[in-house]
Amino acid sequence: MRIKFRRDTLLSVLLVLPSALAIFVFVYGFIGLTAYVSFSNWNKLVPDYSFVGASNYLRLFQNPRFIITLRNLGVFTGLFVGGSLFLGFFLAVLLDRHIKAEGFFRTVYLYPLALSFIVTGVVWRWLLNPGSPQMGSTGINLLLEMMGLGFLKSGWYTDPRVGIIAVAIAAIWQMSGYVMAMYLAGLRGIPEELREAARVDGASEIQIYRFVILPLLRPITFGALIVLGHISLKIYDLVVAMTGPGPGYSCDVPAYFMWELTFRANRFAQGAGIAVILLVIVSLLIIPYLRYSLRREVEA
């Protein structure tokens, strides 16, 4: 029996070992290499691994464009996460009413999730095209004109004041269906008896959602917040397809600036520094979630 147990243990280890080695080399190994490069003097095409300390990070925070990218990232994250949570919850509440053709609307709301951010960027670049004096309005601006809301027209991604907002609108359109699906699953898992009991106690529908449903949906909200926050912090492909850095760097984000520093300016060390900073920011979001999940498993 003991020999069989050892053999099964050895087979299990051998089965997992290739994946573990691949993760160790291609994930943690390259993370370590990126961190090492960020402290080196490799800021030209020829590699130079001589240690320079934190000078690359100091140069980054002294670079006005990098500060702009951090500010844009903060605005985009707030709009994207908040907008996706609000719209996703609103759509889930509508579908939870068991409306007619629920399956059709659920598919329509989820469809954008099947697209890549590249496709989304191309589509919304056309929709948010402000047009020109010669051609007139196009896309959303033309729709606003037809509805008599011409005063709401905007330059969208060509306007430095609202450039990052235009990118956030496209991202919300794509990810709100994902949030809707998560909230809808949570709403369908709440017993109807709880709502009926609240109604018997005199609670209004708003109070039911505020004091009964939303607290029960807190784990789903937390999970969606982590997923959306992770996506927003590393956003790159949507910016590339839709706007690029934009006028006055109004749509620039750290990931795009990292790509330009690394592969256009050949400042590999500073590009690695941006990657490490993004990793730290994402870790500040992921680690609390992991601790929360582990604590829930222990309590369960």
Residue, then its C-alpha position, 0 to 999 in steps of 0.5 A: m500500500r505504501i509503495k502504491f501511495r509513493r508511486d501515485t505521488l511521484l506520478s502526480v508530481l511528474l504530471v504537474l512538474p512541466s507546467a510548474l517549470a513553465i510558469f516558474v520560467f516564463v512568468y516569475g522568471f521574466i518578471g524577475l528579469t524585467a525588474y532587474v532590467s529596470f535597475s540597469n542602464w539599458n536605454k539604447l539598442v545595445p544591452d547594458y546591464s550595469f546597475v544604476g539604482a532607481s535612476n530610471y524610476l526618478r526619470l519616469f516621475q520627472n517626465p511630464r508625459f508619464i505623469i499625464t498617463l497616470r492621471n489619464l489612467g486614474v480617470f479611465t479606471g474610475l469611469f470604466v469601473g464605475g460605469s460598467l458596474f452601474l450599467g451592468f447592475f441596471l441591465a441585470v435588474l431589468l432582465d431579472r424581471h423575467i421580461k419577454a424575449e429575455g434570452f434575446f436581450r441577454t445575448v445582445y448585452l453579452y455580444p460585445l464581450a465576444l469582441s476583442f478590444i481591437v475590434t471595439g476600438v475600430v468600431w467606436r473610432w468610427l462611431l465617435n468620429p466628430g466629422s468635419p465642416q466639409m462632410g458634416s457630422t458623423g456617427i454619434n454626433l449625427l445621431l444627436e443632431m437627428m434627435g434634436l440634441g445637437f448641443l451635446k455634440s463633442g469632438w470626442y477623442t479629438d478633444p483633449r478635454v474628453g479624449i479619455i472619456a471617449v475611450a472609457i465609453a467604448a470600454i464600458w460598452q464592451m464589459s458591461g455585459y460581463v458585469m450584467a451576467m455576474y449580477l444576474a446570476g447573483l440575483r437569480g440565486i437570492p431566494e424570493e422569500l427574502r424579498e417577500a419578507a422585506r415587503v411584508d415589513g413595509a420596505s419599498e423596492i428601493q429599500i429592498y435593493r439597498f438593504v437586502i439585495l446589494p449586501l448579498l451581492r457584495p462578493i459579486t461586486f468585489g469580484a467584478l471590481i477586481v476583474l474590471g480594475h485589472i483590465s483598466l490598469k493594463i489597457y493598451d489595445l483599445v487605445v492603440a485601435m481607437t486613438g493612440p496617445g491623442p491630442g496633447y496626450s489626452c488618451d495616453v496610458p502607461a501601457y502605451f507609453m511603455w510600448e513607445l519607450t521600449f520599442r520606438a525609443n529603445r529605452f528598455a530600462q525605463g520601459a521595464g520600469i513602467a512595467v514594474i510600476l503597473l505590476v505593483i499597482v495591479s498587486l495592490l488590487i489583487i492581493p487584498y482580493l486573494r486575502y479576502s477569498l482565502r479568509r472566506e474559504v477558511e470561515a466556510 
